[in-house]
């Protein structure tokens, strides 16, 4: 049974991401954030403002990729680039959410808004793809491309079938975050599959602004009942967590 969130101590979002997870991931998480900021800094104030608005306060997708890649050996620059790439895919989808839906009056403002959202979102997609390709790993690039294709397919499906509902990319990206991290370090297919399946649930916990690190650990360890292959990731995080 998963822990009752109401019975667990809550700490601030900043303490979760900026402090506790920094313990576990060393400087990797800070480097991911810096890399994203570098890739989203342009010479155009309007573009920078849009990108700043969609830059996530928390990086659950990056955390999953970094944690998974620590189950093997990878160059720091590669795992950081891949983690940043996954987060930039999420940013791209967030920018595309600015595109007006349904019946709208085509004014000059709407035309500019639509064109800007498409171009800025596509810019994020291109930067994300460039970061993934910088790993020099064909399997990683293929998995990343597959995630991008799934995102595009899901978006078209949402626009056609439920145009008034927000686009949801979480499940796809949490799974992809684990998959590409596992591929980067050459984990076997059964373990990759297990981590990918568990990542969707773990990612939801990581992105909850009221989640403490203690709760995140408890949730991850609870997943090992259904997916024993998650145990190596849970063990790695446990052994690298500083004593309270």
VENBEL-V859020 format. One line per field, one symbol per residue. psi: psi as a letter, one per 40 degrees, with the letter a starting at -180 (. if undefined). burial: I if it has 16 or more other C-alpha atoms within 10 Angstrom, else O. A space follows every 50 residues. Layout:
psi = ???
burial = ???
This chain:
psi = hiihddeihiiidddddecdddddebedddddddddddeehaehdddddd dddehidigdddddddddeeeahiiddddddddddddddddddddeeehi iahihgiddddddddddddddddddddddddddedehddddddddddddd dddddddddddgdeiihhedddddddddddddddefiidddddddddddd ddddddeheehidddddddddddeddgdeeddddddddeehii.
burial = OOOOOOOOOIOOIOOIIIOIIIOIIOOIIOIIIOIIIOOIOOOOOOIOOI IOOOIIOIIIIIIIIIIIIIIOOIOOOIIIIIIIIIIIIIIIIIIIIOIO OOOOOOOOOOOOOIOIIIOIIIIIIIIIIOIIIOIOOOOIIOIIIOIIOO IOOIIOOIOOOOOOOOIOIIIIIIIIIIIIIIIIIIIOOOIIIIIIIIII IIIIIIIOIIIIIOIIIOIIIIIIOOIOIIIIIIOOIOOOIOOO
